[in-house]
């Protein structure tokens, strides 16, 4: 009878090996794909388009005219269905339309007015309007900044007056071009023009517009009195 095997037991016995813990490679969790963002601009940020006008005035005018004409015609039709005679204005209009030829002056004028009104409504529908509001770069989708052309012109004019030699300056800010007309009462015109061009270029860049307009600078001497 043999006792329990010690540390120096038989070699043929099954050796017990302690389990070894291997380090697993770090797991990198990928962020879920969010909604597709708008195309970024060359200068960074989200692409910004022009502001569209709500056209409240034209929409209200068209709605009032159509509602009034439809209501008046519907009232007359219901009145006729109720056994009353048609309104005198509708009988007169029907007789005139049946008797007047197509080349009549009033028919031509009315047709031209209708065409012009239709073209006006189409232009209002396909154009954004709000030409006085310039879109700025969008750094976030939650905010859509803009600046008025008059405010941008005031900022650039203040910058231009800081240039040495500039006596007065008039700045006109458009959607595609900024025009500056300055009067210099001392210093060479070429030097003033170069300084003014550099200052206004930097000022336009600091405005943060979505579309950088071109710059046109003209410098002249004030007129002699």
C-alpha positions, 0 to 999 in steps of 0.5 A: 500500500503506498501513500499519497504521492508527494511533489516528487510523484511518479513521472507517469502520472498526469501532470496538472498544469495551471491554466494560463490567461492570455491577453486578448487584443484590445477591442475598438468599438466603432461609432455608429454611422450617423446621418450623412452630412451636407458637403463641406465647403473648401474653407470648412463648415457645412455648405450654406445656400441663399436665404429664401423669402417667404413671399408673404405679401404676394401670397396674401394678395393672390389668396385674397384675389382668388378667395374673393373671386371664387366666393363671388362666383360660388354665391351667384351659382348657388343663387341661380340654383336656388331659382333666382336670376343670375347676377347682372355682372355675370350676364354682362360679362358672358355677353361681352365675351361672346360678342367681342372678337379675339383681336379686340383691344380689351381682350388683348389687354386682359390677356397680356395682364394675365400673362404678366401676372403669371410670369411674375408669380413664376419668377417669385416661385423659382427665385430665392429673393432676400438679396440684401442678406448674405449667407455666412459659413455654417460651422454647425447644422443647428445654426444658419448665420447671415449678414446684411449687405449694408452691415457688411459694407459698414464694417468694410468702410470702417476698415478702409478709413483706417488706412493712412491717406484715405479721406473718404471711401464708398463701399458697395457689397454685392453677392459676387463682388465688393466695390470700393471707391476711395479718395486719398488726399496724401501719399501715392495712389499706388501705395494707398491702393495696395494698402487698401486692397490688403485691408479689405481682402482681410476684412472680407475674409473675416466676415466669414461669408459662405462665398467669398466675393471678388474685390474691386478697389479704385483710388483717386484724388479728391476733386479740387474746389 
